[in-house]
Amino acid sequence: KNDEMITLAKFLAISGIILPMLPNENLIPDVNLTPYGIWLATVVVSGISYLSYLLKRYVFRESGILVSGIVGGLYSISVLARKIRKASPQEAPEYVAAMLLAVSMMFLRFLILIGIFSVATLTVIYPYLLIMSAVSAGAAWLLHSKWKRPAVSGATDEDEDGSNPLEFKVALIFAVLFVVFTIATHYTLIYAGKGGLTLLSFVSGFSDITPFILNLLQGTGSVPVSLITACSMQAIVSNIAVNMCYALFFSGKKSSLRSWILGGFGCVIVANVLLLLFFYFL
């Protein structure tokens, strides 16, 4: 579509023209926050989301629910959560399996982002992210294989696919969150130390955790890699719990989906917590 081509042209402009022109000097003294750093994080995250958005809309448009989950983990898990309220009791395991696949892909998405911004952190955190991705995918496979049924079309109307991840308001929200978390992280470390940052990592799970994690990665000079790894894992498990509550809310109080959501997400959360404890006592 013409509007999609215009959007692509905008992305090429903001990444290839605007980004190199931005200054790389701190906006606030002693706070690692530069216009270049903010825009770089926005471009990288938006680029990955935009690619998965195009795959869902044009390549896998007539795909099933599970493929929607795989792509959704790179784009927006919340889109799947909103679709849950329209699922029949027979489709319940498939929809929960799709959401768990989305969680599995989310771990791989963070693996890519961490590799781009901090190789040192990647060398520490990658085994945990790969294990959690495998656990989430395994739980999804068990749900999918246990309930054999005819394939259900995952095609949706354009309005249900969510907004374009390169819309101005989406990029603006991400940039604002990035600035907020960068400032919050800086002053939390000054006044509350590592304990305060640990608490902040759990709190960040109630919003988009990507800005929080990326601001940690860009400040690896002042934050130890071990603390970045722990806070990233804590933010992820907190966000998974929030996504579970999000799915429970849309499923309804009397829905047959609730037991599947609690069981599937519960296994992933418990496994994540056990890995986190293993990391702390290692």
MIROSE-957416 format. One record per residue (C-alpha): residue in three letters; x, y, z. Coordinates in steps of 0.5 Angstrom, whole numbers, always signed. Layout:
BEGIN
ALA | X | Y | Z;
...
END
This chain:
BEGIN
LYS | +0 | +0 | +0;
ASN | +2 | +7 | -1;
ASP | +2 | +9 | +6;
GLU | +6 | +3 | +8;
MET | +12 | +5 | +3;
ILE | +11 | +12 | +6;
THR | +13 | +9 | +12;
LEU | +18 | +5 | +10;
ALA | +21 | +12 | +7;
LYS | +21 | +15 | +14;
PHE | +24 | +9 | +17;
LEU | +30 | +10 | +12;
ALA | +30 | +17 | +13;
ILE | +30 | +17 | +21;
SER | +36 | +11 | +21;
GLY | +40 | +14 | +15;
ILE | +40 | +21 | +15;
ILE | +37 | +24 | +22;
LEU | +41 | +19 | +27;
PRO | +48 | +20 | +24;
MET | +46 | +28 | +25;
LEU | +44 | +28 | +32;
PRO | +50 | +30 | +37;
ASN | +53 | +25 | +42;
GLU | +53 | +29 | +48;
ASN | +50 | +29 | +55;
LEU | +43 | +32 | +56;
ILE | +44 | +32 | +63;
PRO | +51 | +33 | +67;
ASP | +53 | +26 | +69;
VAL | +47 | +22 | +66;
ASN | +49 | +18 | +60;
LEU | +43 | +21 | +56;
THR | +45 | +23 | +49;
PRO | +40 | +25 | +43;
TYR | +44 | +20 | +39;
GLY | +43 | +14 | +44;
ILE | +36 | +16 | +45;
TRP | +35 | +16 | +38;
LEU | +39 | +10 | +36;
ALA | +35 | +5 | +41;
THR | +28 | +8 | +38;
VAL | +31 | +6 | +31;
VAL | +33 | -1 | +33;
VAL | +27 | -3 | +37;
SER | +22 | +0 | +32;
GLY | +26 | -3 | +26;
ILE | +25 | -10 | +29;
SER | +18 | -9 | +31;
TYR | +17 | -6 | +24;
LEU | +20 | -12 | +20;
SER | +15 | -17 | +24;
TYR | +9 | -13 | +23;
LEU | +11 | -13 | +16;
LEU | +11 | -21 | +16;
LYS | +5 | -21 | +20;
ARG | +1 | -17 | +15;
TYR | +4 | -19 | +8;
VAL | +7 | -26 | +9;
PHE | +3 | -29 | +14;
ARG | -3 | -26 | +13;
GLU | -7 | -32 | +13;
SER | -3 | -36 | +18;
GLY | -6 | -40 | +24;
ILE | -6 | -38 | +31;
LEU | +1 | -41 | +33;
VAL | +5 | -37 | +27;
SER | +1 | -31 | +30;
GLY | +4 | -32 | +36;
ILE | +11 | -33 | +34;
VAL | +11 | -26 | +30;
GLY | +7 | -23 | +36;
GLY | +13 | -24 | +40;
LEU | +17 | -20 | +36;
TYR | +12 | -15 | +35;
SER | +6 | -14 | +40;
ILE | +4 | -20 | +45;
SER | -2 | -15 | +47;
VAL | -5 | -16 | +40;
LEU | -6 | -24 | +42;
ALA | -9 | -22 | +49;
ARG | -14 | -18 | +46;
LYS | -16 | -23 | +41;
ILE | -17 | -28 | +47;
ARG | -24 | -26 | +49;
LYS | -26 | -28 | +42;
ALA | -24 | -35 | +43;
SER | -28 | -41 | +44;
PRO | -27 | -46 | +49;
GLN | -24 | -51 | +44;
GLU | -19 | -46 | +42;
ALA | -17 | -44 | +49;
PRO | -11 | -49 | +49;
GLU | -9 | -46 | +42;
TYR | -9 | -39 | +44;
VAL | -5 | -40 | +50;
ALA | +0 | -44 | +46;
ALA | +1 | -38 | +41;
MET | +2 | -33 | +47;
LEU | +7 | -38 | +50;
LEU | +10 | -38 | +43;
ALA | +10 | -30 | +43;
VAL | +14 | -30 | +50;
SER | +19 | -35 | +47;
MET | +20 | -30 | +41;
MET | +21 | -25 | +46;
PHE | +27 | -28 | +50;
LEU | +30 | -29 | +43;
ARG | +28 | -21 | +41;
PHE | +32 | -19 | +47;
LEU | +38 | -23 | +46;
ILE | +38 | -20 | +39;
LEU | +38 | -13 | +42;
ILE | +43 | -14 | +48;
GLY | +48 | -17 | +43;
ILE | +47 | -10 | +39;
PHE | +48 | -6 | +45;
SER | +53 | -10 | +50;
VAL | +57 | -16 | +48;
ALA | +59 | -17 | +55;
THR | +52 | -17 | +58;
LEU | +50 | -22 | +52;
THR | +56 | -27 | +54;
VAL | +53 | -27 | +61;
ILE | +46 | -27 | +60;
TYR | +45 | -31 | +53;
PRO | +44 | -38 | +57;
TYR | +39 | -36 | +61;
LEU | +35 | -33 | +55;
LEU | +36 | -39 | +51;
ILE | +33 | -44 | +56;
MET | +27 | -39 | +58;
SER | +26 | -39 | +50;
ALA | +26 | -46 | +50;
VAL | +22 | -47 | +56;
SER | +16 | -43 | +54;
ALA | +16 | -46 | +47;
GLY | +16 | -53 | +50;
ALA | +10 | -51 | +54;
ALA | +7 | -48 | +48;
TRP | +8 | -55 | +44;
LEU | +5 | -59 | +50;
LEU | -1 | -55 | +50;
HIS | -2 | -55 | +42;
SER | +0 | -63 | +42;
LYS | -5 | -65 | +47;
TRP | -11 | -62 | +44;
LYS | -11 | -64 | +37;
ARG | -16 | -60 | +33;
PRO | -17 | -57 | +26;
ALA | -13 | -51 | +24;
VAL | -16 | -45 | +26;
SER | -15 | -39 | +21;
GLY | -11 | -33 | +25;
ALA | -13 | -28 | +19;
THR | -15 | -22 | +22;
ASP | -18 | -15 | +20;
GLU | -13 | -10 | +19;
ASP | -16 | -6 | +25;
GLU | -15 | -12 | +30;
ASP | -7 | -13 | +28;
GLY | -5 | -7 | +32;
SER | -2 | +0 | +30;
ASN | +4 | +1 | +26;
PRO | +10 | +0 | +30;
LEU | +13 | +6 | +26;
GLU | +7 | +11 | +28;
PHE | +10 | +17 | +31;
LYS | +6 | +17 | +37;
VAL | +9 | +10 | +38;
ALA | +16 | +12 | +37;
LEU | +15 | +18 | +42;
ILE | +12 | +14 | +47;
PHE | +18 | +9 | +47;
ALA | +23 | +15 | +47;
VAL | +20 | +18 | +53;
LEU | +20 | +12 | +57;
PHE | +27 | +11 | +55;
VAL | +29 | +18 | +58;
VAL | +25 | +17 | +64;
PHE | +28 | +10 | +66;
THR | +35 | +13 | +64;
ILE | +34 | +19 | +69;
ALA | +30 | +14 | +74;
THR | +36 | +9 | +74;
HIS | +41 | +14 | +75;
TYR | +38 | +17 | +81;
THR | +36 | +10 | +84;
LEU | +43 | +8 | +84;
ILE | +45 | +14 | +87;
TYR | +40 | +15 | +93;
ALA | +38 | +7 | +93;
GLY | +44 | +3 | +91;
LYS | +43 | -4 | +88;
GLY | +37 | -5 | +92;
GLY | +33 | +0 | +89;
LEU | +35 | -2 | +82;
THR | +33 | -9 | +83;
LEU | +26 | -6 | +86;
LEU | +26 | -1 | +80;
SER | +27 | -7 | +75;
PHE | +21 | -11 | +78;
VAL | +17 | -4 | +77;
SER | +19 | -3 | +70;
GLY | +15 | -10 | +68;
PHE | +8 | -6 | +69;
SER | +10 | -2 | +62;
ASP | +15 | -3 | +56;
ILE | +21 | -6 | +59;
THR | +25 | -5 | +53;
PRO | +27 | +2 | +54;
PHE | +29 | +0 | +61;
ILE | +34 | -6 | +59;
LEU | +37 | -2 | +53;
ASN | +38 | +4 | +58;
LEU | +42 | -1 | +63;
LEU | +46 | -3 | +57;
GLN | +48 | +3 | +54;
GLY | +50 | +5 | +61;
THR | +55 | -1 | +62;
GLY | +61 | +3 | +64;
SER | +57 | +5 | +71;
VAL | +53 | -1 | +72;
PRO | +56 | -8 | +73;
VAL | +55 | -13 | +68;
SER | +52 | -18 | +73;
LEU | +47 | -13 | +76;
ILE | +45 | -11 | +68;
THR | +44 | -19 | +67;
ALA | +40 | -20 | +74;
CYS | +35 | -13 | +73;
SER | +34 | -15 | +66;
MET | +32 | -22 | +68;
GLN | +27 | -19 | +73;
ALA | +24 | -14 | +69;
ILE | +22 | -20 | +64;
VAL | +19 | -24 | +69;
SER | +15 | -18 | +72;
ASN | +13 | -17 | +65;
ILE | +11 | -24 | +63;
ALA | +7 | -24 | +70;
VAL | +3 | -17 | +68;
ASN | +2 | -20 | +61;
MET | -1 | -26 | +64;
CYS | -6 | -22 | +68;
TYR | -7 | -18 | +62;
ALA | -9 | -24 | +58;
LEU | -14 | -26 | +64;
PHE | -17 | -20 | +64;
PHE | -19 | -20 | +57;
SER | -21 | -28 | +58;
GLY | -27 | -26 | +63;
LYS | -28 | -29 | +70;
LYS | -32 | -35 | +67;
SER | -28 | -37 | +61;
SER | -25 | -44 | +60;
LEU | -18 | -40 | +58;
ARG | -17 | -38 | +65;
SER | -14 | -45 | +67;
TRP | -10 | -46 | +61;
ILE | -7 | -39 | +62;
LEU | -5 | -40 | +69;
GLY | -2 | -47 | +68;
GLY | +2 | -45 | +62;
PHE | +4 | -38 | +64;
GLY | +5 | -41 | +71;
CYS | +10 | -46 | +69;
VAL | +14 | -41 | +65;
ILE | +14 | -36 | +71;
VAL | +17 | -41 | +76;
ALA | +22 | -43 | +71;
ASN | +24 | -36 | +70;
VAL | +25 | -35 | +78;
LEU | +29 | -41 | +79;
LEU | +34 | -39 | +74;
LEU | +34 | -32 | +77;
LEU | +35 | -36 | +84;
PHE | +41 | -40 | +80;
PHE | +44 | -34 | +78;
TYR | +44 | -30 | +84;
PHE | +47 | -37 | +88;
LEU | +52 | -39 | +82;
END
